[in-house]
């Protein structure tokens, strides 16, 4: 996880080198803990916005800032214990945990694992959920990293090596799911490409 990743003015995350955005889903509610920018004593935050999914990460972008919280970046290689829940009396949701992206000059003991939940309150999730699980399984298989929280030292950008073209060509589109699949890359003309998760390198050019 990385708090407040770089965004374009339209809210789209600034891509990494070789990052391919797969989909965007508006109108979700995002629930996450241990966010110091939330203003809540326990760091718990709940807000609505858009989830973006790429071959490297999921990024939640809040519809409106909550304190200093604007967006939350979750590398696919750092996500574990993910589960799709279909409760009888509440909306469907995707829950899981994500390890923090730790700056090179910081110690792992200073950072905690985050628990998150994505609640689908507006429309179905028959497109989003299969794509997410297929993508995260492909990323793990291709990069040979098991579902282990101790793997947080792995470079999250290794996920960019995962071939996703074939998966996208055979993606099922649920008419009840308002997820937008990117057939062409948004902001394709932009020369701005990030090369690392480390803040000092943000804004680097390809």
C-alpha positions, 0 to 999 in steps of 0.5 A: 500500500502507498498513501496518496499516489500521484494522480492526473487532474481528472483523478486517473492514477499516473501510470508506472512504466509498463503499467496497463490499466484494466478497468475502473469502477465508480460508486464503490465504498472503500473501508480501510484501517490504519490511515493516519490521514483519516483524522480518526483516532484508530485510523479507520476510514470509510468513503466513496469513490472509484477503484482502478485496476491495473496489471500492477495494482488497485488504486482507490481514488476518493470522490472527495478528500477526507482530511489529507486522504485522497487515494490509496494504492494497493500493489497486487503482489502485496495483497493477501487473504482476499475474499469475495463476500455475498452477505444476505442483508448487506451489499457484496464486497471484496475484503482482504489485507495489503502490506505497506510499501516501505520506503528504502530508508524506513524499517518494516517494524514501523509499518502495519498490514492494512485490512480493506473492504470494497463495497459494491453499492451501485450495481453488480460486480460480475465483471469486476470480481472475475477480472480481479481474481483472474488477474491477481492469480496470473500475477502470482503465478507469473511472478512465482510469489505465493500469497505471503505477507512476508514478501513485502520486500519484493518489488511490486513493479515485477507484476508488470511482467504479467501478460494480461492481453489474453485475459482481457480478450476473453473477459466476461462483461456483466450488463448489470456491472457498471465497471468500465473496461479500458480497451485503450489506455487512458492518458495514452499520450502522456509522457509521464511514467513513474519508475518506482514507488519511492516518493523521491522518484515520483514524476520521473519520465520514461 
